[in-house]
Amino acid sequence: MNSTNRIKLSVMMFLEFFIWGSWFVTLGTFLGKSLGASGTQISLAYLSQSIGAIVAPFIIGLIADKFFSAQKILGTLHLIGAAVLWTASTSINVDSFIPAVIIYMILFMPTLALVNSVSFRQMKDPGKEFPAIRVLGTIGWIVAGLLIGWLNWEQSGQLSLTFKMAAGASLVLGLLSFSLPATPPLKKGEKTSLGDVLGLDAIKLLKNCQAKDELPCLVIMDINMPGMDGRQAIIKIRETPDLDQVPVAVFTTSSQASDKAFF
């Protein structure tokens, strides 16, 4: 990978996480203090991340892999995202803000995979080259937080400016993306099935003996879970021959004596 591409990819990764870190950490404070949101409304805003993560595979699997170059989709999503972030910054109540943040996260979450795709496709040895690029994302997240603190936006009640800052960075990254190295779709021209879009190929791997040999090295879970709680899950894990020696870490806020005795 030449130095020009390395610089472009580094700036791309920095901006990707700078945008996210600019508003996501202080989102709860902004909603509670500036818009008077309830705890339920704040949790709904954070839930937008999960909604975006669910929708992301559809965008990546159906569009990026088959029809358009990854860098062009990345640029388009960030340009639209910039407009949505700016709109969110002007919200005067929670009812107008929540739809904006949900729409934005549906646009943003696919870009996390796209920046990786663009990076990997330019590397001859991703194992050695990618860490130096990826660490710029972490630095971008940290710089965003430091900048917000230095500008005193949280203490002065000006957290709406974090969305404007993120919108500006998203605009820059959107424009930059169109100058990134070409990353054409890998499966262009191939037929697309519903299974491809839903990622059902991953389920087929469970029938593969090689996949069965790739066991988890650690299981992390909560005690309170829908359908099967932590106690039942551990019993099932210990009754499964291939999993009986896998360590299980249980995290919970429960302080009941029965839970302590069991675990």
C-alpha positions in Angstrom: 0.0 0.0 0.0 1.4 3.3 -1.0 1.8 6.3 1.4 -1.0 8.3 -0.3 -3.6 5.5 0.3 -2.3 5.0 3.8 -2.9 8.7 4.6 -6.3 8.7 3.1 -7.3 5.5 5.0 -6.0 6.9 8.2 -8.0 10.1 7.9 -11.0 8.1 6.9 -10.8 5.9 10.0 -10.1 9.0 12.3 -13.2 10.8 11.0 -15.4 7.7 11.2 -15.0 7.4 14.9 -14.6 11.1 15.6 -18.1 11.5 14.2 -19.5 8.8 16.4 -17.7 9.9 19.5 -18.7 13.5 19.0 -22.3 12.9 20.1 -22.9 9.4 21.2 -21.2 9.6 24.7 -23.1 12.7 25.7 -26.4 11.8 24.1 -28.0 10.9 27.4 -27.0 14.2 29.0 -28.2 16.1 26.0 -31.6 14.4 26.0 -32.1 14.7 29.7 -31.0 18.3 30.3 -31.7 20.0 26.9 -34.9 18.2 25.8 -36.3 16.9 29.1 -36.4 13.3 28.0 -37.4 10.5 30.3 -35.3 7.5 31.1 -37.4 5.4 28.6 -36.9 8.0 25.9 -33.2 8.1 26.5 -33.0 4.3 26.3 -35.0 4.4 23.0 -32.4 6.8 21.6 -29.6 4.4 22.5 -31.6 1.6 21.1 -31.2 3.2 17.7 -27.7 1.7 17.6 -29.1 -1.8 17.7 -31.7 -1.0 15.1 -28.9 0.3 12.8 -26.8 -2.8 13.4 -29.7 -5.0 12.4 -30.4 -3.1 9.2 -26.7 -2.8 8.3 -26.3 -6.3 6.9 -29.0 -5.6 4.4 -27.2 -2.6 3.1 -23.8 -4.2 3.0 -25.0 -7.6 1.7 -27.4 -6.5 -0.9 -25.9 -3.2 -2.1 -22.2 -2.9 -1.4 -21.3 -6.5 -2.3 -23.2 -6.6 -5.5 -24.0 -3.2 -7.1 -21.8 -0.2 -6.1 -18.3 0.4 -5.0 -17.8 0.5 -1.2 -16.2 3.9 -1.1 -19.1 5.5 -3.1 -21.7 4.0 -0.7 -19.6 5.2 2.2 -19.5 8.7 0.8 -23.2 8.8 0.1 -24.2 7.5 3.5 -22.0 10.1 5.3 -23.3 13.0 3.1 -26.9 12.1 3.9 -25.9 11.5 7.5 -24.4 15.0 7.8 -27.8 16.5 6.9 -29.6 14.2 9.4 -27.2 15.1 12.2 -27.7 18.8 11.5 -31.4 18.3 11.6 -31.1 16.5 14.9 -29.1 19.4 16.4 -32.1 21.7 15.7 -34.7 19.5 17.4 -36.7 21.3 20.1 -38.3 18.2 21.6 -37.7 14.5 22.0 -40.5 13.6 19.6 -38.7 15.2 16.7 -35.2 14.1 17.8 -35.8 10.3 18.2 -36.8 9.7 14.5 -33.8 11.7 13.4 -31.3 9.7 15.5 -32.9 6.3 14.4 -32.6 7.3 10.8 -29.0 8.4 11.3 -27.9 5.2 13.0 -29.4 3.2 10.1 -27.2 5.2 7.9 -24.1 5.2 10.1 -23.9 1.6 11.3 -23.2 0.2 7.8 -20.3 2.6 7.4 -18.4 0.7 10.2 -18.2 -2.3 8.0 -17.5 -0.2 4.9 -14.4 1.5 6.3 -13.0 -1.9 7.1 -13.8 -3.2 3.7 -12.2 -0.3 1.9 -9.1 -0.7 4.1 -8.7 -4.4 3.7 -9.0 -4.4 0.0 -6.0 -2.1 -0.3 -3.7 -4.2 1.9 -1.4 -6.9 1.0 -0.9 -8.0 4.6 -3.9 -6.8 6.6 -2.6 -8.5 9.8 0.3 -6.1 9.8 -1.1 -3.1 8.0 -4.6 -2.7 9.4 -3.8 -2.1 13.2 -1.9 1.1 12.3 -4.9 2.3 10.4 -7.5 1.2 12.9 -5.8 2.9 15.9 -6.6 6.2 14.2 -10.3 5.4 14.8 -9.7 5.1 18.6 -7.7 8.3 18.5 -10.6 10.0 16.7 -13.1 8.9 19.4 -10.8 10.2 22.1 -10.1 13.5 20.4 -13.8 14.1 20.0 -14.4 13.7 23.8 -11.4 15.9 24.7 -12.6 18.6 22.3 -16.1 18.6 23.8 -14.6 18.9 27.3 -12.1 21.6 26.3 -15.0 23.7 24.6 -17.0 23.2 27.8 -20.2 22.3 25.9 -21.5 19.9 28.5 -21.2 22.3 31.4 -22.6 25.2 29.5 -25.6 23.3 28.2 -24.5 23.5 24.5 -24.5 19.9 23.6 -26.5 20.5 20.6 -23.3 21.8 19.1 -21.9 18.2 19.3 -24.3 17.2 16.5 -23.2 20.2 14.4 -19.6 19.2 14.9 -20.4 15.6 13.9 -22.3 16.9 10.9 -19.4 18.9 9.7 -17.0 15.9 10.1 -19.5 13.7 8.3 -19.6 16.1 5.4 -15.8 16.1 5.2 -15.7 12.3 5.3 -18.5 12.0 2.8 -16.5 14.1 0.3 -13.2 12.4 1.1 -14.8 9.0 0.5 -15.2 9.6 -3.2 -11.4 10.1 -3.5 -10.6 6.8 -1.6 -9.1 3.9 -3.5 -11.6 2.1 -5.7 -13.3 -0.8 -4.0 -15.6 -2.4 -6.5 -18.3 -4.9 -5.4 -16.9 -8.5 -5.2 -20.1 -10.2 -6.2 -21.3 -8.0 -9.0 -23.4 -9.9 -11.5 -24.1 -12.8 -9.1 -27.7 -13.7 -8.3 -28.9 -12.6 -4.9 -31.1 -14.8 -2.8 -33.1 -14.1 0.3 -30.6 -16.3 2.2 -27.7 -14.1 1.0 -29.4 -11.0 2.3 -30.4 -12.5 5.6 -26.9 -14.1 6.1 -28.3 -17.6 6.3 -25.0 -19.0 4.9 -23.6 -18.6 8.4 -26.2 -21.0 9.8 -25.2 -23.6 7.2 -21.7 -23.6 8.6 -23.1 -25.3 11.7 -23.4 -28.4 9.7 -19.8 -28.3 8.8 -17.5 -30.4 10.9 -14.7 -27.8 10.7 -17.1 -25.1 12.1 -18.0 -27.3 15.0 -14.3 -27.6 15.9 -14.1 -23.8 16.3 -15.4 -23.6 19.9 -15.7 -20.4 21.9 -12.9 -19.7 24.3 -15.1 -17.8 26.7 -18.9 -17.2 27.2 -20.0 -13.9 28.7 -23.6 -13.4 29.7 -26.1 -12.0 32.2 -28.2 -13.8 34.7 -31.5 -12.3 33.6 -32.1 -13.2 30.0 -35.4 -13.9 28.0 -36.4 -17.5 27.5 -33.5 -19.0 29.4 -31.9 -17.4 32.4 -28.2 -17.6 33.3 -28.6 -20.6 35.6 -30.4 -22.7 32.9 -27.9 -21.6 30.3 -24.9 -22.7 32.4 -26.5 -26.1 33.1 -27.0 -26.6 29.3 -23.5 -25.5 28.6 -22.0 -27.9 31.1 -24.2 -30.8 29.8 -22.8 -30.2 26.3 -19.7 -32.4 25.8 -17.9 -29.9 23.5 -18.6 -27.0 25.8 -18.3 -28.4 29.3 -14.8 -27.0 29.7 -15.4 -23.5 28.3 -15.2 -20.9 31.0 -18.3 -18.8 31.6 -18.2 -15.2 33.0 -21.5 -13.9 34.4 -22.1 -10.2 34.9 -25.1 -9.0 36.8 -26.3 -6.3 39.3 -28.2 -9.0 41.3 -27.0 -9.3 44.9 -29.3 -12.1 46.0 -27.7 -14.7 48.2 -29.1 -17.5 46.1 -27.4 -16.2 43.0 -24.1 -15.8 44.8 -24.4 -19.4 46.1 -25.1 -20.8 42.7 -22.4 -19.0 40.8 
